Amino acid sequence: MGMAKYAGIEKESLSDLLGEAEDGSSQLPDFQRGWIWDDDRVRSLLASISLGYPIGAVMMLETGGETVRFKQRPVEGAAPPPDREAERLILDGQQRLTSLFQSLCLDRPVQTKDQRGRPIKRWYYIDMRLALDPNTDREEAVRSLPEGRQIKRFGREIVEDYSTPEREYEAMFFPLSKVFDTFEWRAGFALYWDHAKDKSELWNAFERNIVKRFEQYPVPVIELAKDTPKEAVCQVFEKVNTGGVTLTVFELLTATFAADDYPLREDWEQRERAIHTHTVLEGVSNTDFIQAVTLLATRERREESLRDHTDEDRAPGIGCRRSDMLGLKVDEYERWADPLTEGFRAAARFLHSQHLYDARFLPYGGQLIPLAAILTVLGRDWEPLYAREKLAQWFWCGVLGELYGGSTETRFARDLPEVLSWIRDSGPEPRTNYDAQFAPTRLLTLRTRNSAAYKGIYALLLRGGACDWKTGEPSSIQSYFDENIDIHHVFPQDWCKQRDIEPARCDSIVNKTPLTASTNRSIGKRAPSEYLRAIVEENKQRGAVASKDMVEGSVQSHLIDPGHLWSDDFDGYFSARHRSLLTTISAVMGKPVTDGDEEPDEAPAEYELVQEDSLAVHPVNDMLLAPIAGQR
């Protein structure tokens, strides 16, 4: 997007810019944060201007356009008439202009902060003699004084005092708040020193070399035309903002919605509390919510256009890119915000049904956006078994196919109509299902929870009914949090190291499983045969009947053949569990696991044989495979 069409650049005097801030003809858009530079940076800024050094360009946006309307607020410290409409908005340069306005134009101390970030109030002066000394660093000449304009030792003894004009004259400390109106101070200075020649010469040199620099200081101003698109304003702000603060879509919409008196930030804060009551949804951000609203709003626009017999190719598309979000209207947000809040709650219910309880273990936070939008449109129609099975298949294809890790807006826009059509109208499978592939070798590279597929397999084991090895209890949302379930090694790391088992296998997801903290402590660094024996004996001592059978059944529920653990047979264990995990993955994805070169729509003959063999050893897969088998 070329900016030449929308922008022009001119040099304007600092005094004029600060005058505009004072009378309100230049104000801030509501998305700008209200903060000021710290004391050291303000002093450095003032020193730079006194030397005529550049301080960077300021960017303004002309008001009155139809494409961008922002709620406005004055620069901190300015008090224009309440009904004053700004002619320009400050997009970049807020901190510099605010610091300069407060230190140069207001007859009161500046609200700033010290090196530790604590709020302080300061007056800014310039030592006239030091400022004219060519051998002195200019920043040493710019002084920052406390609110009372006195420097005290140990909080009591006054060692410097500039609290009256006479003391300023005596010390030859010029208050920079007078730099644009020096007449009164200059007259007082001359009178105090009885018009002494050396003091008059000092003032003349100071006025010529310092004061005039402030009065005549030019600032490059880039002015964006009032018809600049909203998206361009957002992008430009992010690229040039000297404070290094990223402008989010939510903040920009907050400002544009405020122009229509809609309190978007307050509305989101209420919804955020409701959504975040579900632990698995704690990562949902305001931008995520806006993106999901935009999906729903653009889908509705498209459907309305098609009902008006618009050609499909000409109907507006479904989307949730930045430009789509910035085009969201207040009435569309109001239309969808409440249903979507319920859609996110339904998403939490769905995730719990898949044994995903915690945002830390959610494979893709971004996948919540299309999921919540889909559930919003479906309402209670997602609850029948056939709908939940299809929704789960789409979800797991996205997770195990690792399809939501990059730029995902296009996929979100396809997911919403395709999953709805698949569930409601028995349309074709979504593109996400088709795109998803899982290579057998991927299991060997899944070693940390940074991977979505790693978290997904962990949840699949819980979903398949993985029971605790000590208590025999299956995982539930209650036990998940009460018992502190996490993923742990089956063959302990130390045991593997002592036997030169390579870390690639030892630390892969194949050698890990969800266990309670108590069971993991029982495992420790011992061989599987030892810790299984200890668990069996502990249960017997507590009066358990058929303790060994119970423990072995619990081990099997993790897709593990207990015989391999009793014999400490790592190789046999690893091979068998690798196959079982692949069978489970194939089941929830509804498609064979391939190495990438095979045609994903064609299941090889041996695939069914592998399923039967694995099922014979691991009957717990019945529950996982049944939904998919029913569809076939």
KAFEN-V724482 format. One record per residue. RES is the residue in three letters. PHI is phi in radians with two decimals (NA if undefined). OMEGA is omega as a letter, one per 40 degrees, with the letter a starting at -180 (NA if undefined). Layout:
# KAFEN-V724482
RES/PHI/OMEGA, RES/PHI/OMEGA
This chain:
# KAFEN-V724482
MET/NA/a, GLY/-1.33/a, MET/-1.54/a, ALA/-0.98/a, LYS/-1.13/a, TYR/-1.88/a, ALA/-2.19/i, GLY/-2.39/a, ILE/-2.31/i, GLU/-2.46/i, LYS/-1.73/i, GLU/-2.21/a, SER/-1.30/i, LEU/-1.02/a, SER/-1.09/i, ASP/-1.17/i, LEU/-1.08/i, LEU/-1.23/i, GLY/-1.14/i, GLU/-1.13/i, ALA/-1.13/a, GLU/-1.19/a, ASP/-1.55/i, GLY/1.51/i, SER/-1.26/i, SER/-2.05/i, GLN/-2.34/a, LEU/-1.84/i, PRO/-1.22/a, ASP/-1.13/a, PHE/-1.38/i, GLN/-1.22/i, ARG/-1.22/a, GLY/-1.63/i, TRP/-2.47/a, ILE/-2.18/i, TRP/-1.15/i, ASP/-1.31/a, ASP/-0.98/a, ASP/-1.11/a, ARG/-1.24/i, VAL/-1.14/i, ARG/-1.06/i, SER/-1.12/i, LEU/-1.10/i, LEU/-1.14/i, ALA/-1.11/a, SER/-1.08/i, ILE/-1.15/a, SER/-1.11/i, LEU/-1.69/a, GLY/1.38/i, TYR/-1.32/i, PRO/-1.22/i, ILE/-2.07/i, GLY/1.67/a, ALA/-1.46/i, VAL/-1.94/i, MET/-1.98/a, MET/-2.12/i, LEU/-2.10/i, GLU/-1.13/i, THR/-1.60/i, GLY/1.69/i, GLY/-1.42/i, GLU/-1.54/a, THR/-1.41/a, VAL/-2.28/i, ARG/-2.23/a, PHE/-2.07/i, LYS/-1.18/a, GLN/-1.99/i, ARG/-2.58/a, PRO/-1.22/i, VAL/-1.05/a, GLU/-0.94/i, GLY/1.80/i, ALA/-1.42/a, ALA/-2.38/i, PRO/-1.23/i, PRO/-0.97/a, PRO/-0.98/a, ASP/-1.63/a, ARG/-1.26/i, GLU/-1.60/i, ALA/-1.20/i, GLU/-1.62/i, ARG/-2.47/i, LEU/-1.97/a, ILE/-1.49/i, LEU/-1.58/a, ASP/-2.36/a, GLY/2.00/a, GLN/-0.99/a, GLN/-1.15/i, ARG/-1.15/a, LEU/-1.18/i, THR/-1.13/i, SER/-1.06/a, LEU/-1.21/i, PHE/-1.07/a, GLN/-1.22/a, SER/-1.46/a, LEU/-1.89/a, CYS/-2.05/a, LEU/-1.91/i, ASP/-1.61/i, ARG/-2.72/a, PRO/-1.13/a, VAL/-1.49/i, GLN/-1.39/i, THR/-2.44/i, LYS/-2.59/a, ASP/-1.52/a, GLN/-1.12/i, ARG/-1.59/i, GLY/1.49/a, ARG/-1.40/a, PRO/-1.17/i, ILE/-2.46/i, LYS/-2.06/a, ARG/-2.44/i, TRP/-1.75/i, TYR/-2.01/a, TYR/-2.15/i, ILE/-2.31/i, ASP/-1.28/a, MET/-1.04/a, ARG/-1.22/i, LEU/-1.13/a, ALA/-1.11/a, LEU/-1.62/i, ASP/-1.50/a, PRO/-1.14/a, ASN/-1.66/a, THR/-1.91/i, ASP/-1.09/a, ARG/-1.04/a, GLU/-1.11/i, GLU/-1.23/a, ALA/-1.38/i, VAL/-1.50/a, ARG/-1.93/i, SER/-1.96/a, LEU/-2.02/i, PRO/-1.09/a, GLU/-0.97/i, GLY/-1.46/i, ARG/1.05/i, GLN/-2.27/i, ILE/-1.76/a, LYS/-2.04/i, ARG/-1.73/a, PHE/0.97/i, GLY/1.35/a, ARG/-2.24/a, GLU/-1.30/i, ILE/-1.39/a, VAL/-1.89/i, GLU/-2.45/a, ASP/-2.45/i, TYR/-2.25/a, SER/-1.43/i, THR/-2.27/i, PRO/-0.99/a, GLU/-1.09/i, ARG/-1.22/i, GLU/-1.11/a, TYR/-1.09/a, GLU/-1.10/a, ALA/-1.45/a, MET/1.01/i, PHE/-1.84/a, PHE/-1.63/i, PRO/-1.34/a, LEU/-1.17/i, SER/-1.19/i, LYS/-1.82/a, VAL/-1.17/i, PHE/-1.68/i, ASP/-2.65/a, THR/-1.54/a, PHE/-0.97/a, GLU/-1.12/a, TRP/-1.17/a, ARG/-1.10/i, ALA/-1.13/i, GLY/-1.13/i, PHE/-1.09/a, ALA/-1.13/a, LEU/-1.14/a, TYR/-1.04/a, TRP/-1.65/i, ASP/0.93/i, HIS/0.98/i, ALA/-1.05/a, LYS/-1.06/a, ASP/-1.12/i, LYS/-1.30/i, SER/-1.11/i, GLU/-1.16/i, LEU/-1.08/i, TRP/-1.08/a, ASN/-1.02/i, ALA/-1.15/i, PHE/-1.15/i, GLU/-1.13/a, ARG/-1.19/a, ASN/-1.68/a, ILE/-2.09/a, VAL/-1.03/a, LYS/-1.07/i, ARG/-1.08/i, PHE/-1.15/a, GLU/-1.13/a, GLN/-1.86/a, TYR/-1.10/a, PRO/-1.60/i, VAL/-2.09/i, PRO/-1.16/a, VAL/-2.10/i, ILE/-1.61/a, GLU/-1.98/i, LEU/-1.48/a, ALA/-1.16/a, LYS/-1.18/i, ASP/-1.65/i, THR/-1.08/a, PRO/-1.08/a, LYS/-1.02/a, GLU/-1.09/i, ALA/-1.15/i, VAL/-1.03/a, CYS/-1.10/a, GLN/-1.15/a, VAL/-1.11/i, PHE/-0.99/a, GLU/-1.14/a, LYS/-1.31/a, VAL/-1.88/a, ASN/-1.04/a, THR/-1.30/i, GLY/-1.35/i, GLY/1.26/a, VAL/-1.77/a, THR/-1.33/i, LEU/-1.57/a, THR/-1.54/i, VAL/-1.02/a, PHE/-1.05/a, GLU/-1.16/i, LEU/-1.16/i, LEU/-1.17/i, THR/-1.00/a, ALA/-1.21/a, THR/-1.27/i, PHE/-1.15/a, ALA/-1.11/i, ALA/-1.10/i, ASP/-1.80/i, ASP/1.08/i, TYR/-1.83/a, PRO/-1.45/a, LEU/-1.07/a, ARG/-1.09/i, GLU/-1.14/i, ASP/-1.08/a, TRP/-1.14/a, GLU/-1.03/i, GLN/-1.19/a, ARG/-1.16/i, GLU/-1.01/i, ARG/-1.08/a, ALA/-1.17/a, ILE/-1.21/a, HIS/-1.34/i, THR/-1.12/i, HIS/-1.59/a, THR/-0.98/a, VAL/-1.23/a, LEU/-1.82/a, GLU/-1.11/a, GLY/-1.53/a, VAL/-1.19/a, SER/-1.81/i, ASN/-1.10/i, THR/-1.19/i, ASP/-1.01/a, PHE/-1.13/i, ILE/-1.09/a, GLN/-1.12/i, ALA/-1.18/i, VAL/-1.04/a, THR/-1.12/i, LEU/-0.98/a, LEU/-1.18/a, ALA/-1.19/a, THR/-1.23/i, ARG/-1.12/i, GLU/-1.13/i, ARG/-1.06/a, ARG/-1.12/a, GLU/-1.13/i, GLU/-1.12/i, SER/-1.15/i, LEU/-1.19/i, ARG/-1.15/i, ASP/-1.50/i, HIS/1.20/i, THR/-1.24/i, ASP/-1.04/a, GLU/-0.96/a, ASP/-1.20/a, ARG/-1.70/i, ALA/-1.19/i, PRO/-1.06/a, GLY/-1.50/i, ILE/-1.48/a, GLY/-2.84/i, CYS/-2.58/i, ARG/-1.25/a, ARG/-0.98/a, SER/-1.09/i, ASP/-1.16/a, MET/-1.13/a, LEU/-1.21/i, GLY/-1.54/a, LEU/-1.15/a, LYS/-1.79/a, VAL/-1.01/a, ASP/-1.15/i, GLU/-1.22/i, TYR/-1.07/a, GLU/-1.09/a, ARG/-1.14/a, TRP/-1.87/a, ALA/-1.09/a, ASP/-1.16/i, PRO/-1.03/a, LEU/-1.21/i, THR/-1.01/i, GLU/-1.17/i, GLY/-1.09/i, PHE/-1.19/i, ARG/-1.12/i, ALA/-1.10/i, ALA/-1.07/i, ALA/-1.09/i, ARG/-1.08/i, PHE/-1.08/a, LEU/-1.10/i, HIS/-1.06/i, SER/-1.14/i, GLN/-1.69/i, HIS/1.10/i, LEU/-1.95/a, TYR/-2.02/a, ASP/-2.28/a, ALA/-1.03/i, ARG/-1.11/a, PHE/-1.84/i, LEU/-1.26/a, PRO/-0.99/a, TYR/-2.34/i, GLY/-1.09/a, GLY/-1.12/a, GLN/-1.18/i, LEU/-1.11/a, ILE/-1.13/i, PRO/-1.19/i, LEU/-1.06/a, ALA/-1.13/i, ALA/-1.13/i, ILE/-1.05/a, LEU/-1.19/i, THR/-1.10/a, VAL/-1.21/a, LEU/-1.20/a, GLY/1.07/a, ARG/-1.46/a, ASP/-1.23/i, TRP/-1.48/a, GLU/-1.38/i, PRO/-1.01/a, LEU/-1.01/a, TYR/-1.08/a, ALA/-1.25/a, ARG/-1.15/i, GLU/-1.12/i, LYS/-1.15/i, LEU/-1.06/i, ALA/-1.15/a, GLN/-1.11/i, TRP/-1.06/a, PHE/-1.06/a, TRP/-1.27/i, CYS/-1.09/i, GLY/-1.12/a, VAL/-1.24/a, LEU/-1.35/i, GLY/-1.41/i, GLU/0.91/a, LEU/-1.76/a, TYR/-2.05/a, GLY/-1.64/a, GLY/-1.97/i, SER/-1.30/a, THR/-2.03/a, GLU/-1.04/i, THR/-1.12/i, ARG/-1.16/i, PHE/-0.97/a, ALA/-1.15/i, ARG/-1.38/a, ASP/-0.99/a, LEU/-1.01/a, PRO/-1.24/a, GLU/-1.23/i, VAL/-1.20/i, LEU/-1.09/i, SER/-1.12/a, TRP/-1.11/a, ILE/-1.38/a, ARG/-1.42/a, ASP/-2.05/a, SER/0.94/i, GLY/-1.25/a, PRO/-1.15/i, GLU/-1.05/i, PRO/-1.10/i, ARG/-1.01/i, THR/-1.02/i, ASN/-1.08/a, TYR/-1.16/a, ASP/-1.21/a, ALA/-1.21/i, GLN/-2.43/i, PHE/-2.30/a, ALA/-1.49/i, PRO/-0.93/a, THR/-1.20/a, ARG/-1.11/i, LEU/-1.02/a, LEU/-1.30/a, THR/-1.78/i, LEU/-1.53/a, ARG/-2.20/a, THR/-2.34/a, ARG/-1.35/i, ASN/-1.22/a, SER/-1.61/i, ALA/-1.11/a, ALA/-1.14/i, TYR/-1.07/i, LYS/-1.12/a, GLY/-1.11/a, ILE/-1.16/i, TYR/-0.99/i, ALA/-1.16/i, LEU/-1.08/i, LEU/-1.15/i, LEU/-1.14/i, ARG/-1.08/a, GLY/-1.36/i, GLY/1.70/i, ALA/-1.00/a, CYS/-1.78/i, ASP/-1.21/a, TRP/-1.28/a, LYS/-1.61/a, THR/-1.77/a, GLY/1.36/a, GLU/-1.45/i, PRO/-1.28/i, SER/-1.21/i, SER/-2.53/a, ILE/-1.08/i, GLN/-1.18/a, SER/-1.19/a, TYR/-0.99/a, PHE/-1.48/a, ASP/-1.18/a, GLU/-1.74/i, ASN/0.98/a, ILE/-1.30/i, ASP/-2.57/a, ILE/-1.69/a, HIS/-2.43/i, HIS/-1.21/i, VAL/-1.46/i, PHE/-1.61/a, PRO/-0.98/a, GLN/-1.01/a, ASP/-1.07/i, TRP/-1.07/a, CYS/-1.16/a, LYS/-1.08/a, GLN/-1.11/a, ARG/-1.90/i, ASP/1.00/i, ILE/-1.39/a, GLU/-1.08/a, PRO/-1.00/a, ALA/-1.00/i, ARG/-1.58/a, CYS/-1.01/a, ASP/-1.68/a, SER/-1.31/a, ILE/-1.05/i, VAL/-1.11/a, ASN/-1.76/i, LYS/-2.31/a, THR/-2.78/i, PRO/-1.31/a, LEU/-2.43/i, THR/-1.29/i, ALA/-1.05/a, SER/-1.13/i, THR/-1.13/i, ASN/-1.10/i, ARG/-1.15/i, SER/-1.15/i, ILE/-1.22/a, GLY/0.97/a, LYS/-1.90/a, ARG/-1.45/i, ALA/-1.14/a, PRO/-0.93/a, SER/-1.09/a, GLU/-1.26/a, TYR/-1.27/i, LEU/-1.12/i, ARG/-1.07/a, ALA/-1.13/i, ILE/-1.15/i, VAL/-1.06/a, GLU/-1.14/i, GLU/-1.08/i, ASN/-1.16/i, LYS/-1.09/a, GLN/-1.10/i, ARG/-1.57/i, GLY/1.61/a, ALA/-1.25/i, VAL/-1.64/i, ALA/0.92/a, SER/-1.01/a, LYS/-1.11/i, ASP/-1.08/i, MET/-1.11/a, VAL/-1.10/a, GLU/-1.14/i, GLY/-1.14/i, SER/-1.15/i, VAL/-1.10/i, GLN/-1.07/a, SER/-1.15/i, HIS/-1.71/a, LEU/1.07/a, ILE/-2.19/i, ASP/-1.42/a, PRO/-1.03/i, GLY/-1.01/i, HIS/-1.18/i, LEU/-1.34/i, TRP/-1.09/a, SER/-1.68/a, ASP/0.92/a, ASP/-1.66/a, PHE/-1.11/a, ASP/-1.09/i, GLY/-1.12/i, TYR/-1.04/a, PHE/-1.10/a, SER/-1.13/a, ALA/-1.19/a, ARG/-1.25/i, HIS/-1.00/i, ARG/-1.12/a, SER/-1.15/i, LEU/-1.13/i, LEU/-1.10/i, THR/-1.09/i, THR/-1.12/i, ILE/-1.08/i, SER/-1.03/a, ALA/-1.13/a, VAL/-1.30/i, MET/-1.45/i, GLY/1.24/a, LYS/-2.79/a, PRO/-1.22/i, VAL/-1.41/a, THR/-2.21/i, ASP/-1.50/i, GLY/1.79/a, ASP/-1.61/a, GLU/-1.42/i, GLU/-1.27/a, PRO/-1.14/a, ASP/-1.44/a, GLU/-1.94/i, ALA/-1.49/i, PRO/-1.13/a, ALA/-1.02/a, GLU/-1.20/a, TYR/-1.07/i, GLU/-1.15/i, LEU/-1.17/i, VAL/-1.09/i, GLN/-1.04/a, GLU/-1.10/a, ASP/-1.09/a, SER/-1.18/a, LEU/-1.14/a, ALA/-1.13/a, VAL/-1.49/a, HIS/-2.20/a, PRO/-1.10/i, VAL/-1.07/a, ASN/-1.25/i, ASP/-0.92/a, MET/-1.15/a, LEU/-1.30/a, LEU/-1.50/a, ALA/-0.98/a, PRO/-1.04/a, ILE/-1.26/i, ALA/-1.07/i, GLY/-1.13/i, GLN/-1.27/a, ARG/-1.34/NA
